Amino acid sequence: MFDYFRPTLQAPSIDLILVEQLVRDGIKGLIIDLDNTMTPWNDVEVGPKVREWFIKVKAAGISACVVSNNKKRQRVAVVAERLGIPFVFGATKPRRRAFRAGLKMLGTGQNDTAVIGDQLFTDILGGNRLGLYTILVTPINDREFIGTRIMRRMEKVLVWLMKHFAPAKPYSPKIH
């Protein structure tokens, strides 16, 4: 059970994920969360470091799309359009449907797609349920939807339980 919540990789922020490692690991598509992964919660501003990271991603030939639980189409669209990538809004992650929609948009499959997000119970669980490469990032800031704040407390309990009662997940064969 714990394996569903373990990411393949962890990074302090999206811009610190090494694009070179994604390429080495055969990643051709990225399904990326919006709130507190790419932008602060309920904001449309993409920071300069994140923009520069997206330029590197595109230069490496990796496609990306936003898959967000946010129900405000316009907000998700503004950020996606600024980055020149497609999007799914109202995704209801961790349901598989949203991730499959992202795979279809990207034209990639299970073995060459990574999910990047800041939440274990939505992004990582959803990606792992489909056998995708998952990357957990630290949330951009503490300001969040009330429901997310409640889930963060549950995440802390889960992380403690995994640390104390579950053996470590073996390294992915893709990680060098």
GIVENJO-V674633 format. One record per backbone hydrogen bond with DSSP energy under -0.5 kcal/mol. NH is the residue of the N-H (numbers start at 0). CO is the residue of the C=O. E is the energy in kcal/mol with one decimal. If there is no record, write none. Layout:
NH&CO&E + NH&CO&E
//
This chain:
3&0&-1.4 + 4&1&-2.0 + 5&2&-0.9 + 6&4&-0.6 + 7&133&-1.4 + 8&133&-2.1 + 10&135&-2.4 + 13&36&-0.5 + 15&12&-1.3 + 16&13&-1.6 + 17&15&-0.5 + 18&16&-0.6 + 21&17&-1.7 + 22&18&-2.3 + 23&19&-2.5 + 24&20&-2.4 + 25&22&-1.8 + 26&21&-2.8 + 27&111&-3.3 + 28&111&-1.7 + 29&62&-1.9 + 30&113&-3.0 + 31&29&-0.6 + 31&64&-3.0 + 32&115&-2.7 + 35&38&-3.0 + 36&33&-1.8 + 37&33&-2.5 + 38&33&-1.9 + 40&142&-0.5 + 42&39&-1.5 + 45&43&-0.5 + 46&37&-0.5 + 46&44&-0.6 + 50&46&-2.2 + 51&47&-2.5 + 52&48&-2.0 + 53&49&-2.2 + 54&50&-1.8 + 55&51&-1.8 + 56&52&-2.4 + 57&53&-2.5 + 58&54&-2.3 + 59&55&-1.7 + 60&57&-1.7 + 61&56&-2.2 + 62&27&-2.6 + 64&29&-2.2 + 65&85&-2.3 + 66&31&-2.3 + 67&87&-2.8 + 72&70&-1.2 + 75&71&-2.0 + 76&72&-2.9 + 77&73&-2.4 + 78&74&-1.6 + 79&75&-2.4 + 80&76&-3.0 + 81&77&-2.0 + 82&78&-1.4 + 83&79&-0.9 + 84&79&-2.4 + 85&63&-0.6 + 87&65&-2.1 + 89&69&-2.7 + 90&67&-2.5 + 94&91&-2.1 + 97&94&-0.6 + 98&94&-0.8 + 99&95&-2.7 + 100&96&-2.1 + 101&97&-1.9 + 102&98&-2.4 + 103&99&-2.3 + 104&100&-2.3 + 105&101&-2.3 + 106&102&-1.9 + 107&102&-1.5 + 111&108&-0.9 + 112&109&-0.6 + 113&28&-2.5 + 114&132&-2.7 + 115&30&-2.6 + 116&134&-2.2 + 122&118&-0.6 + 123&118&-2.0 + 124&119&-2.1 + 125&121&-1.8 + 126&122&-2.3 + 127&123&-2.8 + 128&124&-2.1 + 129&125&-0.8 + 129&126&-0.8 + 130&127&-1.3 + 131&126&-2.7 + 132&112&-1.7 + 134&114&-3.0 + 135&8&-2.3 + 136&116&-2.4 + 136&134&-0.5 + 137&10&-1.1 + 139&35&-1.2 + 148&144&-1.9 + 149&145&-1.8 + 150&146&-2.0 + 151&147&-2.2 + 152&148&-1.2 + 153&149&-1.5 + 154&150&-2.5 + 155&151&-2.1 + 156&152&-1.6 + 157&153&-2.5 + 158&154&-3.0 + 159&155&-2.1 + 160&156&-2.6 + 161&157&-2.8 + 162&158&-2.3 + 163&159&-2.0 + 164&160&-2.8 + 165&161&-1.4 + 174&171&-1.4
//
